[in-house]
Amino acid sequence: MKRILIAEDQYEVRELVQATLRIGNYQILQAENGVQAVEMARLHRPDLILMDVMMPGEIDGLEATRRIRADPATAACRIIMLTAKGQTQDREEGLRAGADDYFPKPFSPLALIRKIEEFLG
């Protein structure tokens, strides 16, 4: 079973993404902030991380992505930025931080599933 970590500070968005992913055979993990995302990635080694950019606390999604990429134990995790920051420069910044792809909110659940299947096969 493929493991997906949802790193998103808004409970409602986490629940929407989780409900969307229930149609697949995925183990779902959740993190509320960047620090938790880094810790959960180290602990559970997810196959895919859906990372929000704007999260409160010590580190945002960009910094969490950098830390995950810098750690040999988690560097291979696939990361899709799932964020409301949809401008070209935002996308470029996310990709420079180490994201594999950038998926803007609001999103179509079907489009999100297609993107995840593209990454996980």
C-alpha positions as CSV (number, residue, x, y, z in Angstrom):
1,M,0.0,0.0,0.0
2,K,1.4,3.4,-1.0
3,R,1.8,5.9,1.8
4,I,0.8,9.6,1.3
5,L,1.5,12.4,3.7
6,I,-0.8,15.4,3.6
7,A,1.0,18.5,5.0
8,E,-1.6,21.2,5.3
9,D,-2.5,23.6,8.2
10,Q,-6.2,23.9,7.4
11,Y,-8.2,21.0,8.8
12,E,-10.9,21.3,6.2
13,V,-8.5,21.0,3.3
14,R,-6.7,18.0,4.9
15,E,-10.0,16.3,5.3
16,L,-11.1,17.1,1.7
17,V,-7.8,15.7,0.4
18,Q,-8.1,12.6,2.6
19,A,-11.7,12.0,1.4
20,T,-10.5,12.4,-2.2
21,L,-7.8,9.8,-1.6
22,R,-10.1,7.3,-0.1
23,I,-11.0,6.0,-3.5
24,G,-7.4,4.8,-3.9
25,N,-5.7,2.1,-1.9
26,Y,-3.4,4.6,0.1
27,Q,-2.3,4.8,3.7
28,I,-2.9,8.5,4.6
29,L,-0.8,10.4,7.1
30,Q,-1.4,14.0,8.1
31,A,0.8,16.9,9.4
32,E,-0.5,20.3,10.5
33,N,2.7,22.3,9.9
34,G,6.2,22.1,8.4
35,V,7.9,20.8,11.5
36,Q,5.4,17.9,11.7
37,A,5.8,17.2,8.0
38,V,9.6,16.8,8.3
39,E,9.2,14.6,11.4
40,M,6.5,12.5,9.7
41,A,8.6,12.1,6.6
42,R,11.5,10.8,8.6
43,L,9.4,8.5,10.7
44,H,7.1,7.0,8.0
45,R,9.0,7.5,4.7
46,P,5.9,8.3,2.5
47,D,5.9,7.5,-1.2
48,L,4.4,11.0,-1.8
49,I,4.0,14.2,0.2
50,L,1.3,16.8,-0.7
51,M,2.8,19.9,0.8
52,D,1.1,23.2,1.4
53,V,3.4,26.2,1.1
54,M,1.8,28.7,3.5
55,M,1.8,27.0,6.9
56,P,2.2,28.8,10.3
57,G,4.9,28.0,12.8
58,E,8.6,27.6,12.7
59,I,8.9,26.5,9.0
60,D,6.7,26.8,6.0
61,G,6.2,24.3,3.3
62,L,9.1,25.5,1.2
63,E,11.6,25.1,4.1
64,A,10.0,21.7,5.0
65,T,10.6,20.6,1.4
66,R,14.3,21.8,1.5
67,R,14.8,19.9,4.8
68,I,13.2,16.7,3.4
69,R,15.4,16.9,0.3
70,A,18.5,17.6,2.4
71,D,18.0,14.5,4.6
72,P,19.4,11.3,2.9
73,A,16.6,9.3,4.6
74,T,13.8,11.3,3.0
75,A,15.4,12.8,-0.1
76,A,13.7,10.3,-2.4
77,C,10.2,11.2,-1.2
78,R,8.1,12.6,-4.1
79,I,6.7,16.0,-3.2
80,I,3.8,17.9,-4.8
81,M,3.2,21.4,-3.6
82,L,-0.6,21.8,-3.1
83,T,-1.1,25.5,-2.6
84,A,-3.1,28.6,-3.3
85,K,0.0,30.4,-4.4
86,G,-0.4,29.8,-8.1
87,Q,1.7,32.4,-9.9
88,T,4.6,31.4,-12.1
89,Q,7.2,32.7,-9.7
90,D,5.5,30.7,-6.8
91,R,5.7,27.6,-8.9
92,E,9.4,28.2,-9.7
93,E,10.2,28.8,-6.1
94,G,8.5,25.6,-5.1
95,L,10.4,23.6,-7.7
96,R,13.7,25.3,-6.7
97,A,13.0,24.2,-3.1
98,G,12.8,20.6,-4.3
99,A,9.2,19.9,-5.2
100,D,8.6,17.5,-8.0
101,D,5.5,19.3,-9.1
102,Y,3.2,22.1,-8.2
103,F,-0.6,21.8,-8.0
104,P,-2.7,24.9,-7.4
105,K,-5.7,25.2,-5.1
106,P,-8.6,25.2,-5.4
107,F,-8.3,21.9,-7.2
108,S,-10.6,19.4,-8.8
109,P,-10.5,16.1,-6.8
110,L,-10.4,14.1,-10.1
111,A,-7.4,16.2,-11.3
112,L,-5.7,15.6,-8.0
113,I,-6.2,11.8,-8.2
114,R,-4.8,11.8,-11.8
115,K,-1.8,13.7,-10.7
116,I,-1.2,11.3,-7.7
117,E,-1.6,8.3,-10.0
118,E,0.9,9.8,-12.4
119,F,3.4,10.0,-9.6
120,L,2.7,6.7,-7.9
121,G,1.7,4.6,-10.9
